[in-house]
Amino acid sequence: MLTRTIKSPNWLQCAIPLILGASGLLTQLYAHAAPTKPQYLSAQDSDPVNMGWMQGFPPPKDKQLKFADGSFFEFPAMRWSVVHMRDFMPTVNVSRGLGTPSTLAYQLDPKIDALKFRPLQGKQDITWQDSLALNYTDGIVVLHQGHIVYERYMGALTPDKQHAAMSVTKSLTGTLAAILVAEGKLDDKKPVIDYIPDLKNSAFADATVRQVLDMTTSLQFSEDYANPEAEIWSYSAAGNPLPKPQGYKGAIGYYQALQTVKKSGQHGEAFGYKTPNADLAGWLVARASGQSVNQLLSERIWNKLGMEQDSYYSVDELGVPFAGGGFNAGLRDMARFGELIRNHGRWHDKQVIPAQAVKEIAAGGSKVAFAKGDHPELTNWSYRDMWWHTGNTHGAFAARGVHGQTIYIDPKAEMVIVRFASHPIAANSANDPISLPAYAALADYLMRVKN
């Protein structure tokens, strides 16, 4: 396959923090920067280890990657960067604590690689193993009834490294909010400004906490990179951790940027996937709990499950965690989190988070509101507490992030899939035609094995 490296416009560095958390933003960016349809190196040919990014002391100039000019997030270089985000930007830690890592039982199933399924609109079957390279998978682990039945590492990812979770971060933020709602510390029926009066002149002045968590706010917020006047530019510049250029007069940090967002339409009517909602959810979590999202995540979850590694968030100039897309973690630790959610908040027979919080997440949101949104390809889906609900017969729901990140939970099949990836196209619509039928086929297979 041919390759066409997309060179970043000189403004890409301003947008990187938002791109990491926003669905489809890079797709729009590439469409603007390159009118012709790009062709990419295959997963095998773009292997980041073989390509030698950032190897040497110093690395050769043609192998050096930088945050300031956006080169670290150009394909194929981004296949290395997603496992080294802390090398490029300031971060805050999510401590796992000092305890011994919890044991994950293994019952590896060698037959999974040969499992066949038909991609959406596909003309022939492919195998599970083939699907991994087609979706540029960096690492994947599958749990069935709490046991690891499948685990693979590719690209730059190894068991001891963390990978960028992109917008899967939003589901972590939504989970923290759901915990606080279940505990009565955050009232999802109340107006946002009851917790954050600073937003009284913003689009969120008459929005409820629930509308924010389900992304049914109506915001005047364009994420069209072809439009130099789009709101994404000022918002992205505010969240960028690099020093602001001389003469800069915009907002500094996510909190100030949220105060500038304007309203367009009526809240509560339609689903609109916009990253500022997740940043606001992080602010709400902090105000309601008295802790930043990284501190609360450590205390309530990462410290409780016997994680193997610390995780971390990228931050803005003021050290505020990027609650919409800045989380990075190890693959098996994300599997532990997924299993916690599948088990209704229980871990090793201990109730770690309220079962009610998970019940609300797993129930899904308004299908009517979702259908009015901008995802016509996801028929019968919904969105609740920043989790995506498939609406399928298994009640499967997922955390999803650009370039192929996911935590996919199938309650009926008792299955959790965690995948990290570095697909050259940001939007999940690029990998869903393979990934979604692959997950469904594996769920059916595991149910047959069980029986």
C-alpha positions as a Python dict, from the first residue, in 0.01 Angstrom:
ca = {
    (1, 'M'): (0, 0, 0),
    (2, 'L'): (120, 351, -74),
    (3, 'T'): (179, 603, 200),
    (4, 'R'): (103, 968, 212),
    (5, 'T'): (228, 1143, 521),
    (6, 'I'): (8, 1435, 616),
    (7, 'K'): (221, 1732, 713),
    (8, 'S'): (69, 1935, 990),
    (9, 'P'): (-44, 2286, 909),
    (10, 'N'): (154, 2532, 1121),
    (11, 'W'): (-143, 2564, 1357),
    (12, 'L'): (-177, 2193, 1439),
    (13, 'Q'): (7, 2225, 1767),
    (14, 'C'): (-272, 2451, 1895),
    (15, 'A'): (-533, 2186, 1827),
    (16, 'I'): (-355, 1873, 1951),
    (17, 'P'): (-510, 1871, 2302),
    (18, 'L'): (-863, 1881, 2156),
    (19, 'I'): (-785, 1637, 1877),
    (20, 'L'): (-689, 1374, 2133),
    (21, 'G'): (-1037, 1387, 2276),
    (22, 'A'): (-1269, 1482, 1993),
    (23, 'S'): (-1440, 1236, 1761),
    (24, 'G'): (-1350, 1282, 1399),
    (25, 'L'): (-1155, 1607, 1432),
    (26, 'L'): (-846, 1472, 1258),
    (27, 'T'): (-1060, 1339, 977),
    (28, 'Q'): (-1182, 1693, 915),
    (29, 'L'): (-831, 1830, 950),
    (30, 'Y'): (-688, 1586, 697),
    (31, 'A'): (-973, 1658, 457),
    (32, 'H'): (-885, 2027, 478),
    (33, 'A'): (-509, 1977, 451),
    (34, 'A'): (-525, 1718, 174),
    (35, 'P'): (-816, 1733, -73),
    (36, 'T'): (-719, 1402, -234),
    (37, 'K'): (-793, 1084, -45),
    (38, 'P'): (-473, 976, 129),
    (39, 'Q'): (-341, 623, 117),
    (40, 'Y'): (-159, 494, 421),
    (41, 'L'): (111, 245, 499),
    (42, 'S'): (-26, -83, 630),
    (43, 'A'): (5, -168, 999),
    (44, 'Q'): (298, -393, 919),
    (45, 'D'): (479, -136, 704),
    (46, 'S'): (417, 146, 956),
    (47, 'D'): (538, -55, 1255),
    (48, 'P'): (676, 219, 1483),
    (49, 'V'): (957, 6, 1625),
    (50, 'N'): (1089, -85, 1281),
    (51, 'M'): (1060, 276, 1167),
    (52, 'G'): (1298, 383, 1445),
    (53, 'W'): (1122, 690, 1578),
    (54, 'M'): (1319, 877, 1848),
    (55, 'Q'): (1592, 611, 1863),
    (56, 'G'): (1949, 727, 1930),
    (57, 'F'): (2126, 990, 2140),
    (58, 'P'): (2018, 1213, 1977),
    (59, 'P'): (1787, 1054, 1720),
    (60, 'P'): (1859, 1133, 1354),
    (61, 'K'): (1679, 1447, 1241),
    (62, 'D'): (1442, 1254, 1017),
    (63, 'K'): (1338, 1041, 1317),
    (64, 'Q'): (1285, 1323, 1565),
    (65, 'L'): (931, 1407, 1677),
    (66, 'K'): (816, 1726, 1849),
    (67, 'F'): (501, 1849, 2018),
    (68, 'A'): (556, 2215, 1932),
    (69, 'D'): (531, 2165, 1556),
    (70, 'G'): (276, 1883, 1566),
    (71, 'S'): (512, 1631, 1403),
    (72, 'F'): (464, 1385, 1691),
    (73, 'F'): (103, 1330, 1586),
    (74, 'E'): (144, 1287, 1213),
    (75, 'F'): (89, 939, 1072),
    (76, 'P'): (286, 713, 1082),
    (77, 'A'): (486, 878, 1363),
    (78, 'M'): (179, 893, 1588),
    (79, 'R'): (191, 512, 1609),
    (80, 'W'): (497, 560, 1832),
    (81, 'S'): (374, 872, 2009),
    (82, 'V'): (52, 720, 2145),
    (83, 'V'): (268, 507, 2372),
    (84, 'H'): (495, 798, 2472),
    (85, 'M'): (262, 1092, 2530),
    (86, 'R'): (433, 1181, 2857),
    (87, 'D'): (752, 1244, 2658),
    (88, 'F'): (586, 1533, 2477),
    (89, 'M'): (359, 1723, 2716),
    (90, 'P'): (310, 1803, 3086),
    (91, 'T'): (104, 1551, 3282),
    (92, 'V'): (-39, 1472, 3625),
    (93, 'N'): (-23, 1129, 3781),
    (94, 'V'): (-299, 885, 3877),
    (95, 'S'): (-141, 677, 4150),
    (96, 'R'): (-206, 306, 4179),
    (97, 'G'): (-100, 317, 4544),
    (98, 'L'): (161, 96, 4707),
    (99, 'G'): (-18, -236, 4722),
    (100, 'T'): (55, -556, 4536),
    (101, 'P'): (-102, -579, 4189),
    (102, 'S'): (-412, -792, 4178),
    (103, 'T'): (-392, -1124, 3995),
    (104, 'L'): (-565, -1169, 3661),
    (105, 'A'): (-644, -1532, 3588),
    (106, 'Y'): (-555, -1663, 3241),
    (107, 'Q'): (-747, -1914, 3032),
    (108, 'L'): (-605, -1830, 2690),
    (109, 'D'): (-805, -1962, 2397),
    (110, 'P'): (-583, -2026, 2092),
    (111, 'K'): (-890, -2072, 1870),
    (112, 'I'): (-986, -1704, 1883),
    (113, 'D'): (-734, -1598, 1618),
    (114, 'A'): (-904, -1824, 1363),
    (115, 'L'): (-1255, -1702, 1443),
    (116, 'K'): (-1422, -1579, 1122),
    (117, 'F'): (-1676, -1303, 1070),
    (118, 'R'): (-1809, -1080, 793),
    (119, 'P'): (-1725, -706, 812),
    (120, 'L'): (-2014, -464, 755),
    (121, 'Q'): (-2069, -425, 381),
    (122, 'G'): (-1794, -684, 335),
    (123, 'K'): (-1798, -943, 57),
    (124, 'Q'): (-1605, -1216, 234),
    (125, 'D'): (-1518, -1338, 581),
    (126, 'I'): (-1196, -1246, 758),
    (127, 'T'): (-1038, -1385, 1073),
    (128, 'W'): (-1010, -1219, 1410),
    (129, 'Q'): (-632, -1218, 1371),
    (130, 'D'): (-656, -1045, 1031),
    (131, 'S'): (-880, -777, 1180),
    (132, 'L'): (-615, -660, 1425),
    (133, 'A'): (-374, -541, 1157),
    (134, 'L'): (-655, -394, 948),
    (135, 'N'): (-750, -172, 1243),
    (136, 'Y'): (-391, -88, 1339),
    (137, 'T'): (-428, -251, 1679),
    (138, 'D'): (-147, -177, 1924),
    (139, 'G'): (-276, -397, 2203),
    (140, 'I'): (-589, -594, 2286),
    (141, 'V'): (-706, -801, 2579),
    (142, 'V'): (-1029, -998, 2614),
    (143, 'L'): (-1179, -1108, 2945),
    (144, 'H'): (-1450, -1373, 2965),
    (145, 'Q'): (-1611, -1435, 3303),
    (146, 'G'): (-1317, -1250, 3458),
    (147, 'H'): (-1046, -1460, 3290),
    (148, 'I'): (-809, -1334, 3022),
    (149, 'V'): (-880, -1546, 2717),
    (150, 'Y'): (-685, -1336, 2467),
    (151, 'E'): (-397, -1085, 2487),
    (152, 'R'): (-175, -933, 2218),
    (153, 'Y'): (75, -646, 2200),
    (154, 'M'): (190, -488, 1875),
    (155, 'G'): (355, -174, 1752),
    (156, 'A'): (522, 28, 2028),
    (157, 'L'): (299, -103, 2309),
    (158, 'T'): (433, -354, 2563),
    (159, 'P'): (276, -476, 2890),
    (160, 'D'): (473, -223, 3096),
    (161, 'K'): (382, 85, 2888),
    (162, 'Q'): (83, 317, 2888),
    (163, 'H'): (-116, 410, 2578),
    (164, 'A'): (-325, 718, 2504),
    (165, 'A'): (-692, 644, 2567),
    (166, 'M'): (-818, 947, 2372),
    (167, 'S'): (-1194, 993, 2426),
    (168, 'V'): (-1220, 679, 2637),
    (169, 'T'): (-1115, 941, 2893),
    (170, 'K'): (-1467, 1085, 2871),
    (171, 'S'): (-1616, 759, 3000),
    (172, 'L'): (-1381, 765, 3299),
    (173, 'T'): (-1497, 1120, 3370),
    (174, 'G'): (-1860, 1015, 3326),
    (175, 'T'): (-1806, 722, 3562),
    (176, 'L'): (-1669, 952, 3832),
    (177, 'A'): (-1969, 1178, 3787),
    (178, 'A'): (-2208, 880, 3805),
    (179, 'I'): (-2043, 773, 4132),
    (180, 'L'): (-2098, 1118, 4282),
    (181, 'V'): (-2459, 1124, 4159),
    (182, 'A'): (-2526, 782, 4314),
    (183, 'E'): (-2376, 902, 4643),
    (184, 'G'): (-2584, 1221, 4646),
    (185, 'K'): (-2279, 1448, 4615),
    (186, 'L'): (-2378, 1564, 4267),
    (187, 'D'): (-2741, 1621, 4169),
    (188, 'D'): (-2785, 1558, 3798),
    (189, 'K'): (-3118, 1742, 3795),
    (190, 'K'): (-2968, 2068, 3916),
    (191, 'P'): (-2845, 2347, 3690),
    (192, 'V'): (-2473, 2345, 3622),
    (193, 'I'): (-2437, 2693, 3769),
    (194, 'D'): (-2548, 2567, 4110),
    (195, 'Y'): (-2202, 2407, 4123),
    (196, 'I'): (-2010, 2645, 3897),
    (197, 'P'): (-2148, 3001, 3912),
    (198, 'D'): (-1854, 3106, 3693),
    (199, 'L'): (-2055, 2976, 3394),
    (200, 'K'): (-2350, 3214, 3442),
    (201, 'N'): (-2273, 3397, 3116),
    (202, 'S'): (-2196, 3087, 2910),
    (203, 'A'): (-2397, 2835, 2709),
    (204, 'F'): (-2420, 2621, 3021),
    (205, 'A'): (-2604, 2882, 3230),
    (206, 'D'): (-2939, 2704, 3185),
    (207, 'A'): (-2810, 2350, 3126),
    (208, 'T'): (-2854, 2073, 3380),
    (209, 'V'): (-2580, 1840, 3499),
    (210, 'R'): (-2764, 1552, 3326),
    (211, 'Q'): (-2767, 1733, 2991),
    (212, 'V'): (-2392, 1780, 3018),
    (213, 'L'): (-2326, 1417, 3111),
    (214, 'D'): (-2543, 1289, 2824),
    (215, 'M'): (-2419, 1556, 2580),
    (216, 'T'): (-2763, 1692, 2502),
    (217, 'T'): (-2650, 2050, 2548),
    (218, 'S'): (-2695, 2277, 2247),
    (219, 'L'): (-2371, 2463, 2189),
    (220, 'Q'): (-2257, 2714, 1932),
    (221, 'F'): (-1936, 2526, 1889),
    (222, 'S'): (-1803, 2435, 1547),
    (223, 'E'): (-1526, 2179, 1513),
    (224, 'D'): (-1479, 2249, 1141),
    (225, 'Y'): (-1108, 2295, 1080),
    (226, 'A'): (-1174, 2434, 735),
    (227, 'N'): (-1330, 2739, 901),
    (228, 'P'): (-1071, 2970, 1059),
    (229, 'E'): (-1350, 3131, 1261),
    (230, 'A'): (-1465, 2802, 1416),
    (231, 'E'): (-1486, 2802, 1794),
    (232, 'I'): (-1253, 2503, 1808),
    (233, 'W'): (-956, 2733, 1745),
    (234, 'S'): (-991, 2960, 2048),
    (235, 'Y'): (-1086, 2665, 2269),
    (236, 'S'): (-788, 2461, 2152),
    (237, 'A'): (-550, 2750, 2204),
    (238, 'A'): (-674, 2791, 2561),
    (239, 'G'): (-611, 2424, 2641),
    (240, 'N'): (-266, 2411, 2485),
    (241, 'P'): (-3, 2376, 2761),
    (242, 'L'): (265, 2560, 2564),
    (243, 'P'): (334, 2926, 2652),
    (244, 'K'): (96, 3160, 2474),
    (245, 'P'): (239, 3374, 2192),
    (246, 'Q'): (305, 3743, 2244),
    (247, 'G'): (-17, 3942, 2216),
    (248, 'Y'): (-242, 3647, 2299),
    (249, 'K'): (-569, 3772, 2450),
    (250, 'G'): (-778, 3457, 2467),
    (251, 'A'): (-872, 3229, 2755),
    (252, 'I'): (-605, 3042, 2947),
    (253, 'G'): (-694, 2686, 3036),
    (254, 'Y'): (-1009, 2477, 3001),
    (255, 'Y'): (-1200, 2648, 3282),
    (256, 'Q'): (-1174, 2992, 3125),
    (257, 'A'): (-1246, 2851, 2780),
    (258, 'L'): (-1569, 2690, 2901),
    (259, 'Q'): (-1690, 3031, 3015),
    (260, 'T'): (-1669, 3155, 2655),
    (261, 'V'): (-1885, 2881, 2496),
    (262, 'K'): (-2214, 3017, 2357),
    (263, 'K'): (-2555, 2854, 2329),
    (264, 'S'): (-2735, 2764, 2006),
    (265, 'G'): (-3081, 2607, 2035),
    (266, 'Q'): (-3252, 2429, 2323),
    (267, 'H'): (-3073, 2202, 2564),
    (268, 'G'): (-3203, 1849, 2613),
    (269, 'E'): (-3341, 1788, 2265),
    (270, 'A'): (-3058, 1632, 2063),
    (271, 'F'): (-2731, 1451, 2120),
    (272, 'G'): (-2429, 1658, 2018),
    (273, 'Y'): (-2087, 1504, 2073),
    (274, 'K'): (-1869, 1798, 2178),
    (275, 'T'): (-1559, 1774, 2395),
    (276, 'P'): (-1633, 2086, 2606),
    (277, 'N'): (-1910, 1883, 2775),
    (278, 'A'): (-1650, 1638, 2904),
    (279, 'D'): (-1420, 1913, 3026),
    (280, 'L'): (-1716, 2065, 3207),
    (281, 'A'): (-1800, 1724, 3356),
    (282, 'G'): (-1447, 1712, 3492),
    (283, 'W'): (-1496, 2055, 3646),
    (284, 'L'): (-1827, 1944, 3799),
    (285, 'V'): (-1658, 1635, 3945),
    (286, 'A'): (-1387, 1853, 4097),
    (287, 'R'): (-1636, 2102, 4246),
    (288, 'A'): (-1864, 1831, 4387),
    (289, 'S'): (-1585, 1616, 4533),
    (290, 'G'): (-1322, 1874, 4623),
    (291, 'Q'): (-1065, 1673, 4424),
    (292, 'S'): (-931, 1692, 4070),
    (293, 'V'): (-1027, 1408, 3837),
    (294, 'N'): (-682, 1249, 3862),
    (295, 'Q'): (-696, 1254, 4243),
    (296, 'L'): (-1051, 1117, 4257),
    (297, 'L'): (-982, 847, 3998),
    (298, 'S'): (-680, 736, 4198),
    (299, 'E'): (-865, 731, 4529),
    (300, 'R'): (-1188, 568, 4414),
    (301, 'I'): (-1068, 325, 4145),
    (302, 'W'): (-696, 303, 4062),
    (303, 'N'): (-606, 256, 4428),
    (304, 'K'): (-875, -6, 4482),
    (305, 'L'): (-826, -256, 4200),
    (306, 'G'): (-462, -351, 4242),
    (307, 'M'): (-353, -184, 3920),
    (308, 'E'): (-11, -273, 3781),
    (309, 'Q'): (90, 80, 3682),
    (310, 'D'): (19, 441, 3759),
    (311, 'S'): (-171, 616, 3483),
    (312, 'Y'): (-168, 984, 3391),
    (313, 'Y'): (-349, 1277, 3229),
    (314, 'S'): (-216, 1549, 3003),
    (315, 'V'): (-293, 1895, 3143),
    (316, 'D'): (-345, 2252, 3031),
    (317, 'E'): (-115, 2543, 3116),
    (318, 'L'): (-259, 2564, 3468),
    (319, 'G'): (-224, 2194, 3540),
    (320, 'V'): (-594, 2108, 3494),
    (321, 'P'): (-633, 1748, 3368),
    (322, 'F'): (-778, 1713, 3019),
    (323, 'A'): (-1098, 1533, 3122),
    (324, 'G'): (-1211, 1501, 2761),
    (325, 'G'): (-922, 1307, 2614),
    (326, 'G'): (-593, 1321, 2805),
    (327, 'F'): (-585, 986, 2990),
    (328, 'N'): (-310, 726, 2941),
    (329, 'A'): (-292, 382, 3101),
    (330, 'G'): (-169, 25, 3071),
    (331, 'L'): (-376, -226, 2876),
    (332, 'R'): (-437, -475, 3157),
    (333, 'D'): (-526, -198, 3401),
    (334, 'M'): (-793, -75, 3162),
    (335, 'A'): (-918, -433, 3149),
    (336, 'R'): (-947, -432, 3527),
    (337, 'F'): (-1153, -114, 3504),
    (338, 'G'): (-1375, -267, 3236),
    (339, 'E'): (-1430, -576, 3448),
    (340, 'L'): (-1523, -355, 3745),
    (341, 'I'): (-1795, -196, 3534),
    (342, 'R'): (-1916, -530, 3397),
    (343, 'N'): (-1949, -660, 3753),
    (344, 'H'): (-2172, -369, 3862),
    (345, 'G'): (-1894, -194, 4054),
    (346, 'R'): (-1770, -504, 4239),
    (347, 'W'): (-1409, -620, 4240),
    (348, 'H'): (-1301, -944, 4411),
    (349, 'D'): (-1628, -957, 4608),
    (350, 'K'): (-1595, -598, 4729),
    (351, 'Q'): (-1828, -317, 4621),
    (352, 'V'): (-1577, -56, 4503),
    (353, 'I'): (-1819, 189, 4341),
    (354, 'P'): (-2197, 213, 4381),
    (355, 'A'): (-2392, -45, 4182),
    (356, 'Q'): (-2645, 228, 4105),
    (357, 'A'): (-2379, 424, 3916),
    (358, 'V'): (-2310, 131, 3685),
    (359, 'K'): (-2682, 58, 3647),
    (360, 'E'): (-2736, 410, 3516),
    (361, 'I'): (-2445, 379, 3272),
    (362, 'A'): (-2551, 37, 3143),
    (363, 'A'): (-2912, 145, 3091),
    (364, 'G'): (-2816, 380, 2808),
    (365, 'G'): (-2966, 718, 2729),
    (366, 'S'): (-3233, 865, 2504),
    (367, 'K'): (-3243, 697, 2162),
    (368, 'V'): (-3463, 978, 2035),
    (369, 'A'): (-3205, 1243, 2128),
    (370, 'F'): (-2923, 1032, 1987),
    (371, 'A'): (-3102, 985, 1654),
    (372, 'K'): (-3114, 1364, 1618),
    (373, 'G'): (-2736, 1380, 1650),
    (374, 'D'): (-2460, 1337, 1396),
    (375, 'H'): (-2409, 960, 1401),
    (376, 'P'): (-2662, 815, 1153),
    (377, 'E'): (-2447, 505, 1108),
    (378, 'L'): (-2505, 402, 1471),
    (379, 'T'): (-2868, 295, 1448),
    (380, 'N'): (-3049, 235, 1777),
    (381, 'W'): (-2753, 361, 1983),
    (382, 'S'): (-2767, 604, 2274),
    (383, 'Y'): (-2535, 791, 2510),
    (384, 'R'): (-2539, 802, 2890),
    (385, 'D'): (-2283, 933, 3140),
    (386, 'M'): (-2036, 962, 2852),
    (387, 'W'): (-2065, 594, 2759),
    (388, 'W'): (-2193, 472, 2421),
    (389, 'H'): (-2475, 217, 2433),
    (390, 'T'): (-2516, -8, 2127),
    (391, 'G'): (-2881, -94, 2181),
    (392, 'N'): (-2812, -450, 2066),
    (393, 'T'): (-2975, -760, 2213),
    (394, 'H'): (-2679, -818, 2447),
    (395, 'G'): (-2705, -470, 2600),
    (396, 'A'): (-2344, -401, 2503),
    (397, 'F'): (-2201, -59, 2581),
    (398, 'A'): (-1862, 99, 2527),
    (399, 'A'): (-1611, 371, 2590),
    (400, 'R'): (-1479, 494, 2256),
    (401, 'G'): (-1192, 713, 2145),
    (402, 'V'): (-1046, 834, 1817),
    (403, 'H'): (-797, 619, 1626),
    (404, 'G'): (-956, 300, 1760),
    (405, 'Q'): (-950, 308, 2140),
    (406, 'T'): (-1225, 115, 2315),
    (407, 'I'): (-1355, -61, 2622),
    (408, 'Y'): (-1636, -284, 2495),
    (409, 'I'): (-1856, -451, 2757),
    (410, 'D'): (-2104, -723, 2665),
    (411, 'P'): (-2304, -812, 2978),
    (412, 'K'): (-2484, -1111, 2825),
    (413, 'A'): (-2162, -1271, 2700),
    (414, 'E'): (-1980, -1175, 3024),
    (415, 'M'): (-1710, -1029, 2802),
    (416, 'V'): (-1484, -724, 2824),
    (417, 'I'): (-1264, -616, 2534),
    (418, 'V'): (-1004, -342, 2570),
    (419, 'R'): (-824, -229, 2259),
    (420, 'F'): (-562, 38, 2204),
    (421, 'A'): (-489, 132, 1844),
    (422, 'S'): (-328, 391, 1618),
    (423, 'H'): (-547, 391, 1308),
    (424, 'P'): (-439, 665, 1065),
    (425, 'I'): (-799, 792, 1042),
    (426, 'A'): (-936, 941, 1362),
    (427, 'A'): (-1308, 874, 1328),
    (428, 'N'): (-1439, 542, 1459),
    (429, 'S'): (-1636, 507, 1137),
    (430, 'A'): (-1305, 398, 982),
    (431, 'N'): (-1273, 92, 1205),
    (432, 'D'): (-1631, 19, 1316),
    (433, 'P'): (-1718, -182, 1002),
    (434, 'I'): (-1460, -438, 1112),
    (435, 'S'): (-1451, -391, 1489),
    (436, 'L'): (-1822, -406, 1571),
    (437, 'P'): (-1895, -735, 1389),
    (438, 'A'): (-1569, -877, 1528),
    (439, 'Y'): (-1681, -802, 1883),
    (440, 'A'): (-2026, -950, 1819),
    (441, 'A'): (-1876, -1266, 1667),
    (442, 'L'): (-1641, -1310, 1961),
    (443, 'A'): (-1927, -1264, 2208),
    (444, 'D'): (-2129, -1534, 2031),
    (445, 'Y'): (-1828, -1765, 2026),
    (446, 'L'): (-1755, -1721, 2396),
    (447, 'M'): (-2118, -1790, 2481),
    (448, 'R'): (-2101, -2113, 2285),
    (449, 'V'): (-1779, -2212, 2461),
    (450, 'K'): (-1941, -2138, 2795),
    (451, 'N'): (-2238, -2358, 2713),
}
